Amino acid sequence: MSNFYTDNADLVFTLKNLDFEEVVTLRENGFKEADKWDYAPTDYADAMDNYDRVLAVVGEIAGERIAPRSRQVDEEGPRFENNTVTYHPLTVQNLKDLADAGVMGVMLAREYGGLNFPNTVYTMMTEMVSRADASLQNLFGLQDIAETISEFGDEDQKRRYLPRFATGEADGAMDLTEPDSGSDLQSVRLKATQDPETGKWYLNGMKRFITNGCAKVHLVLARSEAGTSDGRGLSMFICEKTPELVVRRVEHKLGIHGVATVELQYNNVPAELCGQRRRGLTRYVMSLMNGARVAISAQAVGIAEASYREAKKYASEREQFKQSIDKFPAIYDMLARMKAKLTAARTLLYETTKSVDLRFLYNHLAESAPTAEVQEKAKYYTRLAAILTPMSKAYSTESANKICYDCIQIHGGTGYMHDFDAERYYRDVRITNIYEGTTQLQHVAAIGGVMQRTLDKEITTLMEKIKAAGGEAAALAEKVAAMYEKHLAAVKFVADKKDAAYHDLRAKNLVENETFIFVGLLMLRDALKDNRRMVLAERFIMDSIHEFDCNYGAIVSGDTSTIERHRDVIDY
């Protein structure tokens, strides 16, 4: 039997070694939930045991049921006839299996039928589902829609919608992108008009590239304020599947074939306001982005896990020149690099989800019990999530693309054939560094935190702890410390230039170098808990030094007069 949780030692290690008591205690309201719900945990150990057991259930479903169906789903996909999308029967069965397991409302409060699990545990589920079938994650992973209604909707909306999500009766779509706006959501033009007599809202316009746009429930970003052209004129709306909401076409994509990506036409679609007017983009979508970034990071890590395993298995079985190819230095060096990148991406991902959990919990606590300490923590974890979520998405998705690329390379010609899963992983992973914000936009999102030195406290604390431990970890920490010293100089170099164009040009270099330093220390921290991980930390750090130095050289040798000249290269 294949269980995608219990067979993944790194994922099990991650859960067991999370510094998670603060998150769980806050999430469970000091474990007072147990007084009301008999299945709520009575203490921290009980909660962690519950997470472990539910993850094992999802891991079994992913390994035993979803993964064996994935190739057929990829080959045949959904049908589109008469403006109606019908999902593949195996996709429908996959969703039923997950719904029967009670994991379609993972983060929702128990009073709405949810499990009240932290984002971190839910993200582990999405990673396993993605490893089994990346396209299914685009359905299972849309639980952030219910979370948005839970956080910003009124009580009536919560009562009407959330139990349907929790049972799997309702699925959702985030209708943000339009034909001409893409990532520039401030330019959204879909119009929301309120009937002055009835007070009811109606939506008119187009949306494009909408994942699962055939869903029963839609969260829609629309322009509610006539005469506006920026983000302050946008509000968030909820609407249901209705004849006035027309699926015009289904996109033919490179990968992620199991889920429909559609173009929608709104013809006076009845809708209801979610939250307050004018806050659709400035607050609600921005809040959604934290969850969306970690969801896609988890999708990328899941695909990378599947791809790495496929490469390792093939290399151990494929013989050339009378020995398996994993004995060749060029191949085992590739596999070692893939493993280090995969472990690094997972380490950063779950450090990030912990900050997202704490941001959510302290922001809610600040509304009900706004002490100075709570408010300070709410601000701190908001800043931390703001840098770590784009950093994680950038690193996880770019690393996953490289891992899937190398998987095909290890397979050689057979990896290019449709008969092998390697090419499916390569097709599926390509979207991860594009949707929910391209890697370039993630660098833009993270650079503010880099320049403001948001991670300095975390970096310093980790560095001191690792150096105090001595031995091999401390020696490797010295190498990271040398990178850190140079990095601070590079940040100052860019800041002192006071040149916006140069700042933007070097955002990628600075964010990548910040990532190398922070993740290197996280991996050393984990190696102190399990010395077998030391070799992974060493490999990551040694590989990073070369890339770090290339970035550093580009930053500090900068001459702003060359920017326009370099731009001319594209016209040569």
BELJO-V410799 format. One record per residue. SS is DSSP state (A for helix, B for strand, O for the rest). Layout:
BEGIN
SS + SS
END
This chain:
BEGIN
O + O + O + O + O + O + O + O + A + A + A + A + A + A + A + A + O + O + O + O + A + A + A + A + A + A + A + O + O + O + O + A + A + A + A + O + O + O + O + O + O + O + O + A + A + A + A + A + A + A + A + A + A + A + A + A + A + A + A + A + A + A + A + A + A + A + A + A + A + A + A + A + A + A + A + A + O + O + B + B + B + O + O + B + B + B + O + O + A + A + A + A + A + A + A + A + A + A + A + A + O + O + O + O + O + O + O + O + O + A + A + A + O + O + O + O + O + O + A + A + A + A + A + A + A + A + A + A + A + A + A + A + O + A + A + A + A + A + A + A + A + A + A + A + A + A + A + A + A + A + A + A + O + O + A + A + A + A + A + A + A + A + A + A + A + A + A + O + O + O + O + B + B + B + B + O + O + O + O + O + O + O + O + O + A + A + A + O + O + O + B + B + B + B + O + O + O + O + O + O + B + B + B + B + B + B + B + B + B + B + B + O + O + O + O + O + B + B + B + B + B + B + B + O + O + O + O + O + O + O + A + A + A + B + B + B + B + B + B + B + O + O + O + O + B + B + B + B + B + B + O + O + O + O + O + O + O + O + O + O + B + B + B + B + B + B + B + B + B + B + B + B + B + B + O + O + O + O + O + A + A + A + A + A + A + A + A + A + A + A + A + A + A + A + A + A + A + A + A + A + A + A + A + A + A + A + A + A + A + A + A + A + A + A + A + A + A + O + B + B + O + O + B + B + A + A + A + O + A + A + A + A + A + A + A + A + A + A + A + A + A + A + A + A + A + A + A + A + A + A + A + A + A + A + A + A + A + A + A + A + A + A + A + A + A + A + A + A + O + O + O + A + A + A + A + A + A + A + A + A + A + A + A + A + A + A + A + A + A + A + A + A + A + A + A + A + A + A + A + A + A + A + A + A + A + A + A + A + A + A + A + A + A + A + A + A + O + O + O + O + A + A + A + A + A + A + A + A + A + A + A + A + A + O + O + O + O + O + A + A + A + A + A + A + A + A + A + A + A + A + A + A + O + O + O + A + A + A + A + A + A + A + A + A + A + A + A + A + A + O + A + A + A + A + A + A + A + A + A + A + A + A + A + A + A + A + A + A + A + A + A + A + A + A + A + A + A + O + O + A + A + A + A + A + A + O + A + A + A + A + A + A + A + A + A + A + A + A + A + A + A + A + A + A + A + A + A + A + A + O + A + A + A + A + A + A + A + A + A + A + A + A + A + A + A + A + A + A + A + A + A + A + A + A + A + A + O + O + O + O + O + A + A + A + A + A + A + A + A + A + A + O
END
